[in-house]
């Protein structure tokens, strides 16, 4: 398998273990990638920007090497080229990186999927509902009490 980076947009079929029939259709453009597949009879199209990919990786196989467009989610990785010729794979690796403006990733630059971020609990810092209705007291601000003084009232 060898895709030509100079003839974009491309459409091809790739192996997908989760899809029905084990195949998905990939549309590759300069700015975006569209993955078409069916899972349990439900057809879907996943549109991903090229800038969302981590880079172009070189992976070693048994007797050949493979170029892969690597995404943070491993199920969105896209194979670009498989070859046993080292010069051909090196030139293709550089061309794909230049066309997509993505970095070159080696086989040891393996990225794990990002962990889910914890949402901050906004309600935890609030006062309980019955205390919201009450006005909070202030013990430091006591009013001055005047005893044994005559009260002056001005009347019209």
N, C-alpha and C positions, 0 to 999 in steps of 0.2 A: 504494500500500500504506500503510495506516495502522492500527496496532494501538492499542486503547484500554487505557491503563494501569490504569484503574479496574475493568476486568473480568477481572482475573487469577483463576485460571490460564487461560492461552491455549494453543492448539495450532494450529500453522500450518506450511506448507511453505515452505522457503527454498532458494535456489540454492546448490549445492555442486559445485565442479568435480571433486573427487576421488571423490564418491559415484557409485554406479551410477545411471544415468538423470539425473545432474546435479541431484538433488533430495534434500534431507534434511527430516525432520520435527522440529520444535522444539516442546518443551513448556516454557512459561515460567511459573514460579511466583515468589512473592515471595522465597523463600529459595534456590531452586535452578533450574537450567536443565538439561533433559535433551535431548540431541541423538540422534536415531535416524537411522541411515543404514546402507547396505550398500556395502561396498567389495570388488570382485571376488567377489561372491556371499556374502561373510561379513557377516551382520547384526551390528550393534553398537549399544549405547546408552551414551552418554557423559554422566555426571552431574557437573555442575560447580556449586559454590556461587556465589551471586551476589556474595559478598564477594571471590571470587577475580578478579573482573573489575576492570579499571583504572578504568572510568568510562563515561559516556555521551558519545559524540563526535558532532560535527556535521561531516559531510563534504560537500563540494560536488561536484555532478554537472554535466553539461553545461547543462541548463536547470532543474534542481531541486536540492534539498538532501536529504540522507539522514541519519537518526539511526541510530547503530550502538552496540550494547553491545560495548565493546572489551575483549578479553582479551589477555594477554601473548603467547599463541599466535595468530597471525592466522587460522588455520583455524577457531578457535572464536568468531570475531566473529559477532554476530547483528544483522541489520537489524531496526530497530523501526518506522521511518516514512520514507516518501518523499513529498515535497511540494514544490510550487513557490511556495506561499504562505509568506512569511517570518514573518508573525505566528503562523500555525498551527504552523510548525515550532519557533518559539521557545517557545511555550507547552507543546508536547509535550516538548521538550527538558528544560524545567524540571520537568514532571510526572514523567517517567521518572527523572530524577535524584533527586527527592524520594522516590519510591516505593521505589527500590532503595537509597537512602542512599549514592549514589556521586557522585563529583565530575563537574562539567561539563568536558569536554575539547574544545578547539577543533581545527581541522583541522591546525594546526601542532604540536600536542602528539603527534606521531607517535612511538610507542615501538617500538624494534627488539626482536626476541626476545632474551631474556637468553642470554648465552653459557654454555656448559656449564661447570660448576665442575670444577676439577681435583681429583681425589681425592689425598689425601696418602698417600704410600707408607709404611705402618707397618712394613714388613719392613726397609726400608733402614737404619733406626737400630739394628737388632739386631746382635748379634755373630754371626759364622759358627757353624755347628753344631758343628764340631770344637772351637772355642774355648769353647763354652758348657760342655762337659764338664770342662774344665780350670779349676782355681782360679787366679785372677789373682794374680800375685806383687806384693809390696810392697817396693820397694827402700829406702824411707825408714825403715822400721821394722826395723833390724837388731838382733838380740839381742846383749846384752852378753856378751863372752867373758871368763871369769876364768881366768888361767893361773897356775901355780905356787902354787896355794892348796890347803890341805888340805881334804878333803871330810869334812863331819861328817854321819854317818848315825845316827839314833836308832833303836835296836832295842829291842824289848820283851824 
